[in-house]
């Protein structure tokens, strides 16, 4: 039962880091924009989802570092880490759902006809 989250966690963590970096990069370069429908709802929701996913990722790294390097009693630290690890795919899925509806890719403008 504990083996499945241990196998899934690195995969989901890599997906989350890729998504966090990709959204920031694409927004900065104009390749991604906020959806035009219900913009007043999706802009704060996307900012909250981004901050939540980033904060939860940092908390997961902090719990992992504490469990591996700083904890004097490893069992309670590993149990706290297991709680973070079990909830992390749900946090990622919720943030990905908000990102799906909040953003739309900028369509490239076609060049002049040749």
C-alpha positions, 0 to 999 in steps of 0.5 A: 500500500505504501509502495504505490505513492512512492512510485507515483510521487516522483512522476507527479512531482516532475509533472508539477515542476514542469507545469509550474516552470512552463506556465511562467515561461509561456506567460512571460513570452506571450504564448499563453494567455488567460481565457476570455470567458469569465476572466474575472473568475479564472485569473484569481483562480489560476493565481491561487492554483499556481500559488497553492501548487508551488507552496505545496511542492515546497512544503513537500520538499521541506518535509522530505528534507526534514525526514531525511536529514533533520529528524531525530525520530524518523517514524513520525517524520516519515508518517507526516511525509506520507500524508503529504505524499498521498495528498500531492496527486490530488493537489496537482490534479486540482491545479491542472483542472484550473489551469486547463480552464483558465489558460488558452494557448496563443494561436500563431498568426499565419504569415503572408500568403506566398 
